[in-house]
Amino acid sequence: MQVRYLTSINRLILPVTQDHLMKKITLACFALFIVSFVFSQKNDSDPLKGKFRKDNIFMGGSIGLGAGSGSFSIGANPEIG
């Protein structure tokens, strides 16, 4: 059995086998996955959420010019949202 040594945050040297390391990594990934779901379920109780408000309207767009070998292009993209 091959033993590897990893340095922890506390600067302690702990022997870790390959199987033990794989179990720790799998458990850490699973814990992060579960925690991400817990925080994604946060409930914001904003009474105006989802309703139309004039403050949220924006207007914009872009203008593009292009030139190449034997070609020229002009474009405009208005955007309202």
C-alpha positions in Angstrom: 0.0 0.0 0.0 1.4 3.3 -1.0 1.2 6.1 1.5 1.4 9.8 0.6 1.8 12.7 2.9 -0.2 15.9 2.6 0.3 19.1 4.6 -2.9 20.4 6.1 -3.7 24.0 6.8 -2.5 23.6 10.4 0.9 22.5 9.1 0.5 18.9 10.4 1.7 16.1 8.3 -0.9 13.4 7.9 -0.5 10.0 6.1 -3.2 9.6 3.4 -3.8 6.5 1.3 -5.0 6.7 -2.3 -8.5 5.3 -1.4 -8.8 7.6 1.7 -7.9 10.6 -0.4 -10.5 9.7 -3.1 -13.2 9.3 -0.4 -12.4 12.7 1.0 -12.5 14.4 -2.4 -15.8 12.7 -3.2 -17.3 13.7 0.2 -16.1 17.3 -0.2 -17.6 17.6 -3.7 -20.9 16.1 -2.5 -21.0 18.5 0.5 -20.4 21.5 -1.8 -23.1 20.3 -4.2 -25.6 20.1 -1.3 -24.7 23.4 0.2 -25.2 25.1 -3.2 -28.8 23.8 -3.3 -29.4 25.1 0.2 -28.3 28.6 -0.6 -30.1 28.6 -4.0 -33.4 28.1 -2.1 -33.2 31.6 -0.4 -36.6 33.2 -0.5 -36.6 36.9 -1.4 -40.0 38.4 -0.4 -40.0 41.4 -2.7 -43.7 42.5 -3.3 -42.8 44.1 -6.6 -40.9 41.2 -8.0 -42.3 39.9 -11.3 -44.6 42.9 -11.8 -44.1 45.5 -14.6 -42.3 48.7 -13.6 -41.3 51.5 -15.8 -38.0 51.8 -13.9 -36.8 48.5 -15.3 -37.1 49.5 -19.0 -33.9 50.1 -20.9 -33.1 51.2 -24.4 -29.9 50.7 -26.2 -28.3 49.0 -29.1 -25.3 48.9 -31.3 -24.0 50.2 -34.6 -21.5 48.3 -36.6 -19.2 49.2 -39.5 -17.1 46.7 -41.4 -14.8 46.8 -44.3 -12.9 44.0 -46.0 -11.3 43.1 -49.2 -13.9 44.2 -51.8 -16.7 44.4 -49.3 -18.3 46.9 -46.9 -21.1 46.4 -44.3 -23.1 48.7 -42.1 -25.4 47.3 -39.3 -27.6 48.6 -36.5 -29.2 46.6 -33.7 -31.8 48.5 -31.6 -32.7 46.9 -28.3 -35.5 47.6 -25.9 -36.1 45.5 -22.8 
